[in-house]
Amino acid sequence: MNQNNVKPAEGKLGIMVVGCGAVATTFMTGVLMARKGLTKPVGSMTQYDKIRIGKGENKKYLPYSEIVPIAKLDDIVFGSWDVYPQNAYQAAMYAEVLKEKDIEPVRDELEKIVPMKAAFDKNYAKRLDGDNVKDCKTRWEMVEALREDIRNFKKANNCARIVVLWAASTEIYVPVCEEVHYKLSDLEAAMKADDREHIAPSMCYAYAALTEGAPFIMGAPNTTVDIPAMWELAEKTKMPIAGKDFKTGQTLVKSGFSPIIGTRCLGLSGWFSTNILGNRDGLVLDEPANFRTKEVSKLSTLETILKPDWQPDLYGHGNDEDTQYYHKVRINYYPPRNDNKEGWDNIDIFGWMGYPMQIKINFLCRDSILAAPLCLDLCLLSDLAARAGRYGTQRFLSFFLKSPMHDYTQGEEAVNHLYQQYTMLKNAIREMGGYEADEEID
Ligand SMILES: NC(=O)c1ccc[n+]([C@@H]2O[C@H](COP(=O)([O-])OP(=O)(O)OC[C@H]3O[C@@H](n4cnc5c(N)ncnc54)[C@H](O)[C@@H]3O)[C@@H](O)[C@H]2O)c1
């Protein structure tokens, strides 16, 4: 390994997952199976990808762990919170993502992951009715109870470091409110005043994590850490934050495919995306207020890749108020498919002299199978970032996220273009490894 200033990944890494549902249990089961040599962590960049370092005659392609010190799968300890009390084995069986034969070999370990009581407010996810919930009178009490959970977990499991990952349900849409969400002092005051309208339970998890010295990752589209008050807290505590919304199926395809249209200077008059999904996530998203959070996140992807103001001839047609071209996203709850989501994309493009053409994409994916490696990579890379002394929004993690965080108060734009995101990821790893960032073609 080259000279770098990253602290070594010594000791146990506690990964505390908010939500013990389909994504969380698929992630945990895969890690536990992989470290027994019973499966392969397919889809994980930290386990498979190789990055070029050096140039010309000196160039080498190395896995991430040979460039920077990444925690080993063997050092991970899982913890969890959920509204339902079932342990991770029961929850994995309930989710029906994985076959029994792929869960049984690690049953003992999964059974030991028993969710702690959730910081929950039913108004934020009306379709959930579990009772494994903390009895807190105010949002501030939630913060204090969660901080205690983190401290106790760290001590009981002898962890050197903790990362907190939100893989719980999508909360209802909380629009950013300047009076509450812009300054840390206002946010804290609202928590103490129990302002339930502006303080989502997820914000209590994030606040607790950062103040306990743990990076926080938002895997749902919730606005939680995507507010200036949380950026301020991340600066103050010197902790990394990342979000929002795992980029798994349809949006991964969108952020990888739309550059074809943009680079080739073809026109776009509309992009219609629809999905059917039958798991508990789909059930929660069937509620319009929860879907709104997801819709905002899914719609944002094209905005910075195909820009109407840059190319009005190509992307300025149509009447969509946000994007000029029509961009619609729908999710329909359809129980027979469970976690096996089917997505359809109809893309209306136009070419030379305005002649129309169509592209159809039909992706029969498995939601949690695509999300699990992202959970692993986001946790390992956030832990790495913390040891490298990086704090605040980790833009190099945009690659893994549907609606990447950026400083919208300074007019900064999100980077949604998959290949630009990959360049940012590789360069961050190079820099943390003590090498120079570059944009050379591999
Ligand atoms: N699978 C994907 O492809 C994908 C992609 C992007 C984002 N996501 C997001 O990941 C999240 C998890 O998805 P899933 O399929 O595992 O859903 P799931 O419904 O199976 O699991 C979510 C769990 O979170 C629990 N929960 C809800 N509120 C909580 C709280 N305040 N505290 C603790 N636990 C709470 C629920 O009880 C449930 O068990 C969702 O928000 C989803 O939108 C998933």
The ligand as an ORCA input file, in Angstrom:
! r2SCAN-3c Opt
* xyz 0 1
  N     -34.619     -2.513     -2.506
  C     -34.372     -1.498     -3.276
  O     -34.110     -1.655     -4.448
  C     -34.378     -0.131     -2.704
  C     -33.867      0.890     -3.478
  C     -33.839      2.165     -2.955
  C     -34.297      2.403     -1.681
  N     -34.827      1.392     -0.966
  C     -35.346      1.729      0.330
  O     -34.831      0.902      1.314
  C     -35.773      0.843      2.369
  C     -35.939     -0.597      2.829
  O     -36.585     -1.373      1.808
  P     -37.119     -2.827      2.167
  O     -37.538     -3.455      0.877
  O     -36.140     -3.530      3.027
  O     -38.423     -2.478      3.018
  P     -39.085     -3.367      4.188
  O     -40.448     -2.805      4.325
  O     -38.917     -4.820      3.925
  O     -38.190     -3.020      5.468
  C     -38.244     -1.795      6.106
  C     -38.331     -2.047      7.598
  O     -38.189     -0.799      8.245
  C     -38.969     -0.836      9.438
  N     -39.154      0.532      9.907
  C     -39.962      1.501      9.420
  N     -39.837      2.641     10.123
  C     -38.894      2.405     11.073
  C     -38.297      3.187     12.102
  N     -38.663      4.460     12.288
  N     -37.357      2.621     12.888
  C     -36.982      1.320     12.708
  N     -37.516      0.532     11.753
  C     -38.453      1.064     10.946
  C     -40.228     -1.554      8.980
  O     -40.924     -2.087     10.070
  C     -39.666     -2.626      8.053
  O     -39.438     -3.859      8.704
  C     -37.044      1.499      1.866
  O     -37.138      2.822      2.343
  C     -36.842      1.513      0.408
  O     -37.561      2.551     -0.237
  C     -34.861      0.122     -1.426
*
